[in-house]
Amino acid sequence: MNSSDILIETLRLRLRKLRDDDADALSEYRSHPEVARYQGWSSPVSREAAASDIREYGGTDPSAPGWFIFAIEIKTEGLLVGEVGVRLHDNKMQADMGYSLDPSHQGMGLATEAVTAVVSSYFERGVRRISADCDARNIRSVALLERVGFRFEGLRVANRYAKGEWIDELFFGLLSERRS
Ligand SMILES: CC(C)(COP(=O)(O)OP(=O)(O)OC[C@H]1O[C@@H](n2cnc3c(N)ncnc32)[C@H](O)[C@@H]1OP(=O)(O)O)[C@@H](O)C(=O)NCCC(=O)NCCS
C-alpha cells in the first residue's frame, strides 16, 4: 500500500483513501440490506457502481471542498469494513458527515473509533461545525452520534421522500469548542 494513502491511524484502524481494488468489498457491504436501508443507494450495489464511486472519490483531497470518503480498514486483517464520508463546505469551516460499517463488524466500537478520529482531524484543520442527519428510525446511527458527542438539534417531519416513503429526519451538530 502507498503510505501516502493512509490519512489517519487509530488503535485498531487505518483510515485511508479508496483504492481500485476496494470495489468488491465496497459493493459487498453497501449491498447489505441493513447498510443500504437508510442510505441514498438501494441494494444491491454492483461492482461497477462501487468502482465508479472509487474513480470519483478515490483521488479527491480531504482538505478540499466537496465529498471525501475515508475507507475504514482493520489494521490487523487489512480488511475494508466501512467508510466515513465528509463533505467540506466551500468556506472550509463547516462539514457534513455520513458513515457505514459492514454488519459483521458492527457492535465493536469501530464506527465510534473512526468517526471520532475523522471529526478530530477536521477540527484540527480549522473546521468549526460538523453536521449529520439521519432517518429518525436509524437508532444505531443516533447512538453513534451521541457517543461521539454530537448534540441533537431537531426533528423535521416528512423532510425527505425516498424509496417510496416520506422520512422524518433528525439533525445533529458538533462544534469544535464543545469537543475540546
Ligand atoms: C451507523 C453504524 C455505522 C453504527 O455502527 P455500530 O457498530 O452500532 O457503532 P460502533 O461501531 O461504534 O459500535 C458500537 C457498539 O459497540 C459497543 N462497543 C464495544 N466496544 C466499544 C468501544 N471501544 N467504543 C465504543 N463502543 C464499543 C457499544 O457498546 C455499542 O454496542 P451496542 O450496539 O450493543 O449498543 C452502523 O449501524 C451502520 O453502518 N449502519 C448502516 C449505515 C447507516 O445507516 N449509516 C448512517 C446513515 S445516517
The ligand as a Tripos MOL2 file, in Angstrom:
@<TRIPOS>MOLECULE
LIG
   48    50     1     0     0
SMALL
NO_CHARGES

@<TRIPOS>ATOM
      1 C1        -24.4300    3.5650   11.9920 C.3       1 LIG1
      2 C2        -23.4190    2.4520   12.1640 C.3       1 LIG1
      3 C3        -22.1020    2.8220   11.4920 C.3       1 LIG1
      4 C4        -23.1740    2.2260   13.6680 C.3       1 LIG1
      5 O1        -22.3910    1.0670   13.8540 O.3       1 LIG1
      6 P1        -22.2180    0.4340   15.3210 P.3       1 LIG1
      7 O2        -21.4880   -0.8250   15.1670 O.co2     1 LIG1
      8 O3        -23.5260    0.4320   16.0160 O.co2     1 LIG1
      9 O4        -21.2970    1.5050   16.0630 O.3       1 LIG1
     10 P2        -19.8750    1.2100   16.7260 P.3       1 LIG1
     11 O5        -19.0160    0.5230   15.7550 O.co2     1 LIG1
     12 O6        -19.4090    2.4770   17.3040 O.co2     1 LIG1
     13 O7        -20.2140    0.1460   17.8590 O.3       1 LIG1
     14 C5        -20.9960    0.4920   18.9750 C.3       1 LIG1
     15 C6        -21.3590   -0.7530   19.7510 C.3       1 LIG1
     16 O8        -20.1570   -1.4140   20.1440 O.3       1 LIG1
     17 C7        -20.0530   -1.4310   21.5840 C.3       1 LIG1
     18 N1        -18.6400   -1.1900   21.8800 N.ar      1 LIG1
     19 C8        -17.7540   -2.1750   22.1440 C.ar      1 LIG1
     20 N2        -16.5290   -1.6510   22.3190 N.ar      1 LIG1
     21 C9        -16.6450   -0.3220   22.1560 C.ar      1 LIG1
     22 C10       -15.7260    0.7610   22.1940 C.ar      1 LIG1
     23 N3        -14.4290    0.5550   22.4420 N.pl3     1 LIG1
     24 N4        -16.1710    2.0180   21.9480 N.ar      1 LIG1
     25 C11       -17.4740    2.2410   21.6900 C.ar      1 LIG1
     26 N5        -18.4060    1.2390   21.6420 N.ar      1 LIG1
     27 C12       -17.9910   -0.0200   21.8670 C.ar      1 LIG1
     28 C13       -21.0040   -0.3470   22.0420 C.3       1 LIG1
     29 O9        -21.4420   -0.6100   23.3600 O.3       1 LIG1
     30 C14       -22.1060   -0.4860   21.0350 C.3       1 LIG1
     31 O10       -22.8410   -1.6440   21.3390 O.3       1 LIG1
     32 P3        -24.4360   -1.7810   21.0740 P.3       1 LIG1
     33 O11       -24.6150   -1.7890   19.5900 O.co2     1 LIG1
     34 O12       -24.7730   -3.0680   21.6990 O.co2     1 LIG1
     35 O13       -25.0650   -0.5880   21.7210 O.co2     1 LIG1
     36 C15       -23.9330    1.1150   11.5610 C.3       1 LIG1
     37 O14       -25.1180    0.7490   12.2240 O.3       1 LIG1
     38 C16       -24.2220    1.1960   10.0660 C.2       1 LIG1
     39 O15       -23.3190    1.0620    9.2590 O.2       1 LIG1
     40 N6        -25.4860    1.3540    9.6910 N.am      1 LIG1
     41 C17       -25.8720    1.3280    8.2730 C.3       1 LIG1
     42 C18       -25.4700    2.5720    7.5280 C.3       1 LIG1
     43 C19       -26.1690    3.7880    8.0760 C.2       1 LIG1
     44 O16       -27.3750    3.7420    8.3250 O.2       1 LIG1
     45 N7        -25.4290    4.8780    8.2260 N.am      1 LIG1
     46 C20       -25.9450    6.1130    8.7550 C.3       1 LIG1
     47 C21       -26.7020    6.8820    7.7640 C.3       1 LIG1
     48 S1        -27.2450    8.4060    8.5140 S.3       1 LIG1
@<TRIPOS>BOND
     1     1     2 1
     2     2     3 1
     3     2     4 1
     4     2    36 1
     5     4     5 1
     6     5     6 1
     7     6     7 2
     8     6     8 1
     9     6     9 1
    10     9    10 1
    11    10    11 2
    12    10    12 1
    13    10    13 1
    14    13    14 1
    15    14    15 1
    16    15    16 1
    17    15    30 1
    18    16    17 1
    19    17    18 1
    20    17    28 1
    21    18    19 ar
    22    18    27 ar
    23    19    20 ar
    24    20    21 ar
    25    21    22 ar
    26    21    27 ar
    27    22    23 1
    28    22    24 ar
    29    24    25 ar
    30    25    26 ar
    31    26    27 ar
    32    28    29 1
    33    28    30 1
    34    30    31 1
    35    31    32 1
    36    32    33 2
    37    32    34 1
    38    32    35 1
    39    36    37 1
    40    36    38 1
    41    38    39 2
    42    38    40 1
    43    40    41 1
    44    41    42 1
    45    42    43 1
    46    43    44 2
    47    43    45 1
    48    45    46 1
    49    46    47 1
    50    47    48 1
@<TRIPOS>SUBSTRUCTURE
     1 LIG1         1 GROUP 0 **** ****
